[in-house]
Amino acid sequence: MEGYQIGSGNDGTFVCLVFLDKITLYPGTQRFECFNEKQNKKSFVTVDTNEEKEQSRHQANAAFRILQRMCSGVGMQERKGNIGVRIGLDERDFAMVLNGYVSIGEMNMAHRVVGLQQRTPHAPPLSPVIYSIMIKGYGRLGDVDSVDKVFEQARRSKVDADIVMYNSLMDAYINCDHVPKAFDVFQKLTKTRASLEEQEFPLPMPNLRTYNTMLKGFVKSENMERALTLSKEMNKNGIWDAVTTNTLVGVAVATGRFEMAESILEKYTVSKEHVHGGLWHPMSKRIQS
């Protein structure tokens, strides 16, 4: 679809629009990349197809109204004998509604969900799960300033970020085209550290998703050599899954290393007994570095 034109920017300088791998970020929304001749930089444009997004908005609004009633207790009680008891609230109740709004980019409503949780006395406190969803939402919108604000708010609220939240932060930076910021987080998580007792601000241990997210960032920024270097480190440490394989094959093909791509597919297509919980067992075949 290269060269597909949907219109110009306000200054009339957007001239070349292309699909980004036909990615649909939100239901009913296509994200386009365009080049701004005046500013000599890439920008992004979203185009709504409306119908599907409107349906998703309607569903999210309906869920939010139910959540509001659960918080107020009006007409939402369960019976225990002859006594009406207020329905208990779970973090998942808020997270599901929050995800509904984030998935369609409605961050103003996402903040209303968070606000409702904060001011409801019998609701669970905000956790890394809620902050991770908010970070993901702003990352998808390419709003790096809001990503930073949400993470800082979590710190001020003394919420201990878990590895899921840090992975979400890295992914958000990558979606905002701030790969160096993602790499800074990655380095902090993967560097050799003192024991937990000796750390002033303990960080969670990285997991497979941490490495795959950083690998994705290097590929997105077309830093193929860094991607290959990281993949060798992952291979050496037995940190690998199907996502890693697919990403690395893409890197090899993009850099014209077709024999390497074939080798990766051969060496990492192993029998199930070599795979444990989605990770490559040390006994599995490895690519020769």
C-alpha positions as CSV (number, residue, x, y, z in Angstrom):
1,M,0.0,0.0,0.0
2,E,3.0,2.3,-0.3
3,G,2.0,5.7,-1.6
4,Y,-1.6,5.3,-0.5
5,Q,-2.8,8.9,0.2
6,I,-5.6,9.7,2.6
7,G,-5.2,13.5,2.7
8,S,-2.7,16.1,3.9
9,G,-1.8,17.5,7.2
10,N,-2.9,20.9,8.4
11,D,0.2,22.5,6.8
12,G,-0.3,20.5,3.6
13,T,3.1,18.8,3.8
14,F,2.2,15.2,4.4
15,V,2.8,13.6,1.1
16,C,3.6,9.9,1.4
17,L,1.5,7.6,3.6
18,V,2.1,3.9,4.0
19,F,0.6,1.1,6.1
20,L,2.8,0.0,9.0
21,D,2.6,-3.7,8.3
22,K,-1.2,-3.3,8.1
23,I,-1.3,-3.0,11.9
24,T,-4.6,-2.0,13.5
25,L,-3.8,-0.5,16.8
26,Y,-7.5,0.0,17.9
27,P,-10.7,-1.6,16.7
28,G,-11.8,0.3,13.6
29,T,-8.6,2.4,13.4
30,Q,-5.7,2.1,11.0
31,R,-2.3,3.7,11.8
32,F,-0.5,5.3,8.9
33,E,3.1,6.5,8.7
34,C,3.8,9.7,6.7
35,F,6.8,11.8,5.9
36,N,6.7,15.6,6.7
37,E,8.8,17.3,4.1
38,K,8.8,20.6,6.0
39,Q,10.1,19.1,9.2
40,N,12.0,16.3,7.6
41,K,10.6,13.7,9.9
42,K,8.1,10.8,10.1
43,S,4.7,11.3,11.7
44,F,1.7,9.1,12.3
45,V,-1.9,9.5,11.3
46,T,-4.8,7.4,12.5
47,V,-7.9,6.9,10.4
48,D,-11.1,5.7,12.1
49,T,-13.5,3.3,10.3
50,N,-15.9,4.2,13.1
51,E,-18.4,1.4,13.1
52,E,-16.4,-1.2,15.0
53,K,-14.8,1.4,17.3
54,E,-18.3,2.8,18.1
55,Q,-19.5,-0.6,19.0
56,S,-16.5,-1.1,21.3
57,R,-17.1,2.3,22.9
58,H,-20.8,1.3,23.5
59,Q,-19.7,-1.9,25.2
60,A,-17.1,-0.1,27.3
61,N,-19.7,2.5,28.4
62,A,-22.2,-0.2,29.4
63,A,-19.5,-2.0,31.4
64,F,-18.6,1.3,33.1
65,R,-22.2,1.9,34.1
66,I,-22.3,-1.5,35.7
67,L,-19.0,-0.8,37.5
68,Q,-20.4,2.5,38.9
69,R,-23.4,0.6,40.3
70,M,-21.2,-2.0,41.9
71,C,-19.2,0.8,43.5
72,S,-22.3,2.6,44.8
73,G,-24.2,-0.6,45.8
74,V,-27.4,0.8,44.2
75,G,-29.4,-2.2,43.0
76,M,-26.3,-4.4,43.0
77,Q,-26.5,-6.6,46.1
78,E,-26.2,-10.3,46.6
79,R,-28.4,-12.2,49.1
80,K,-27.1,-14.0,52.1
81,G,-30.1,-15.4,53.8
82,N,-32.6,-12.6,54.2
83,I,-29.9,-9.9,54.2
84,G,-28.7,-8.0,51.2
85,V,-24.9,-7.7,51.1
86,R,-22.9,-5.3,48.9
87,I,-21.1,-7.1,46.1
88,G,-17.4,-7.3,46.7
89,L,-15.1,-5.5,44.3
90,D,-12.1,-7.1,42.7
91,E,-9.2,-5.5,40.8
92,R,-10.2,-7.4,37.8
93,D,-13.5,-5.6,37.6
94,F,-11.7,-2.3,37.2
95,A,-9.0,-3.7,34.9
96,M,-11.5,-5.2,32.4
97,V,-13.3,-1.9,32.0
98,L,-10.0,0.0,31.9
99,N,-8.8,-2.3,29.1
100,G,-12.0,-1.7,27.2
101,Y,-11.3,2.0,27.0
102,V,-7.6,1.7,26.4
103,S,-8.2,-0.7,23.5
104,I,-10.0,2.1,21.6
105,G,-7.7,4.9,22.8
106,E,-10.3,6.6,25.1
107,M,-7.8,7.7,27.7
108,N,-10.2,10.3,29.2
109,M,-12.6,7.6,30.1
110,A,-9.7,5.4,31.3
111,H,-8.9,8.1,33.8
112,R,-12.5,8.1,35.0
113,V,-12.2,4.4,35.7
114,V,-9.0,5.0,37.7
115,G,-10.7,7.9,39.5
116,L,-13.7,5.7,40.4
117,Q,-11.4,3.0,41.9
118,Q,-9.4,5.6,43.9
119,R,-12.5,7.3,45.5
120,T,-14.4,4.1,46.3
121,P,-13.7,3.1,49.9
122,H,-14.2,-0.6,49.5
123,A,-12.4,-0.9,46.1
124,P,-8.9,-2.4,46.0
125,P,-6.0,0.1,45.9
126,L,-4.3,0.9,42.6
127,S,-1.7,-1.7,41.7
128,P,0.9,-2.2,39.1
129,V,-1.8,-3.9,36.9
130,I,-3.8,-0.7,36.6
131,Y,-0.7,1.5,36.0
132,S,0.6,-1.0,33.4
133,I,-2.7,-0.7,31.4
134,M,-2.5,3.1,31.5
135,I,1.1,3.0,30.3
136,K,0.1,0.6,27.5
137,G,-2.7,3.0,26.4
138,Y,-0.5,6.1,26.2
139,G,2.2,4.0,24.4
140,R,-0.2,3.0,21.7
141,L,-1.1,6.7,21.2
142,G,2.6,7.6,20.9
143,D,2.3,10.0,23.9
144,V,5.6,9.5,25.7
145,D,5.1,12.5,28.1
146,S,1.9,10.9,29.4
147,V,3.7,7.5,29.7
148,D,6.4,9.2,31.9
149,K,3.7,10.9,34.0
150,V,1.8,7.7,34.7
151,F,5.0,5.9,35.7
152,E,6.0,8.8,37.9
153,Q,2.6,8.9,39.5
154,A,3.0,5.2,40.4
155,R,6.2,6.0,42.1
156,R,4.8,8.9,44.1
157,S,1.9,6.7,45.2
158,K,4.6,4.2,46.4
159,V,3.4,1.4,44.1
160,D,6.2,-1.1,43.6
161,A,6.5,-1.7,39.9
162,D,6.7,-5.4,39.0
163,I,8.3,-6.8,35.9
164,V,5.0,-6.6,34.0
165,M,4.9,-2.9,34.6
166,Y,8.5,-2.4,33.5
167,N,7.9,-4.5,30.4
168,S,4.9,-2.3,29.7
169,L,7.0,0.8,30.1
170,M,9.6,-0.5,27.7
171,D,7.0,-1.5,25.1
172,A,5.3,1.9,25.5
173,Y,8.6,3.7,24.8
174,I,9.2,1.6,21.7
175,N,5.7,2.3,20.4
176,C,6.5,6.0,21.0
177,D,9.7,5.6,18.9
178,H,11.9,6.2,22.0
179,V,13.9,3.0,21.8
180,P,16.9,4.6,23.7
181,K,14.6,5.2,26.7
182,A,13.5,1.5,26.5
183,F,17.1,0.4,26.4
184,D,17.9,2.5,29.5
185,V,15.2,0.6,31.4
186,F,16.4,-2.7,29.9
187,Q,19.9,-2.1,31.1
188,K,18.8,-1.3,34.6
189,L,16.8,-4.5,34.8
190,T,19.5,-6.8,33.3
191,K,22.7,-5.4,34.9
192,T,24.4,-7.3,37.7
193,R,23.0,-6.0,41.0
194,A,23.6,-6.3,44.7
195,S,21.3,-8.5,46.8
196,L,17.8,-7.3,47.4
197,E,18.7,-6.3,50.9
198,E,21.5,-4.0,49.6
199,Q,19.5,-2.3,46.9
200,E,18.0,1.1,47.8
201,F,15.3,0.7,45.2
202,P,14.9,-3.0,44.4
203,L,14.1,-3.9,40.8
204,P,12.3,-7.0,39.7
205,M,14.2,-9.7,37.8
206,P,13.8,-9.5,33.9
207,N,11.9,-12.3,32.2
208,L,11.7,-13.7,28.7
209,R,9.2,-10.9,27.7
210,T,11.7,-8.3,28.8
211,Y,14.3,-9.6,26.3
212,N,11.7,-10.1,23.5
213,T,10.4,-6.5,24.0
214,M,13.9,-5.1,23.7
215,L,14.6,-7.3,20.6
216,K,11.4,-5.9,19.1
217,G,12.7,-2.3,19.8
218,F,16.0,-2.9,18.1
219,V,14.2,-4.3,15.0
220,K,11.7,-1.4,15.0
221,S,14.5,1.1,15.0
222,E,16.3,-0.9,12.3
223,N,19.3,-1.5,14.6
224,M,19.8,-5.0,13.3
225,E,23.3,-5.5,14.6
226,R,22.1,-4.7,18.2
227,A,19.2,-7.1,17.6
228,L,21.6,-9.9,16.6
229,T,24.0,-9.2,19.5
230,L,21.1,-9.4,21.9
231,S,19.8,-12.6,20.4
232,K,23.2,-14.2,20.8
233,E,23.1,-13.2,24.5
234,M,19.6,-14.7,24.8
235,N,20.8,-17.9,23.1
236,K,23.8,-18.2,25.4
237,N,21.6,-17.9,28.5
238,G,18.8,-20.2,27.2
239,I,16.3,-17.3,27.1
240,W,14.2,-18.1,24.0
241,D,10.8,-18.9,22.6
242,A,8.8,-18.8,19.4
243,V,8.5,-15.0,19.5
244,T,12.3,-14.8,19.6
245,T,12.7,-17.1,16.7
246,N,10.2,-15.2,14.5
247,T,11.8,-11.9,15.4
248,L,15.3,-13.1,14.7
249,V,14.3,-14.7,11.4
250,G,12.8,-11.3,10.4
251,V,16.1,-9.6,11.3
252,A,18.1,-12.1,9.3
253,V,15.9,-11.7,6.2
254,A,15.9,-7.9,6.5
255,T,19.7,-7.9,6.5
256,G,20.0,-10.3,3.6
257,R,21.3,-13.2,5.8
258,F,19.1,-15.9,4.3
259,E,21.4,-18.8,5.3
260,M,21.2,-17.5,8.9
261,A,17.4,-17.3,8.7
262,E,17.3,-20.9,7.4
263,S,19.7,-22.1,10.1
264,I,17.6,-20.4,12.9
265,L,14.5,-22.2,11.7
266,E,16.3,-25.5,11.5
267,K,18.0,-25.3,14.9
268,Y,15.0,-23.9,16.7
269,T,12.4,-26.2,15.3
270,V,12.7,-28.9,18.0
271,S,10.5,-31.6,19.5
272,K,8.2,-30.7,22.3
273,E,10.3,-32.6,24.9
274,H,12.9,-29.8,24.6
275,V,10.4,-27.1,25.5
276,H,9.4,-26.3,29.1
277,G,6.7,-23.7,29.7
278,G,7.5,-21.8,26.5
279,L,11.2,-21.5,27.3
280,W,14.0,-23.4,25.6
281,H,15.5,-26.0,27.7
282,P,19.3,-26.0,28.0
283,M,19.3,-29.4,26.2
284,S,17.6,-28.0,23.1
285,K,19.6,-27.3,20.0
286,R,21.3,-23.9,19.9
287,I,22.4,-21.6,17.1
288,Q,26.2,-21.5,16.8
289,S,27.5,-18.0,17.7
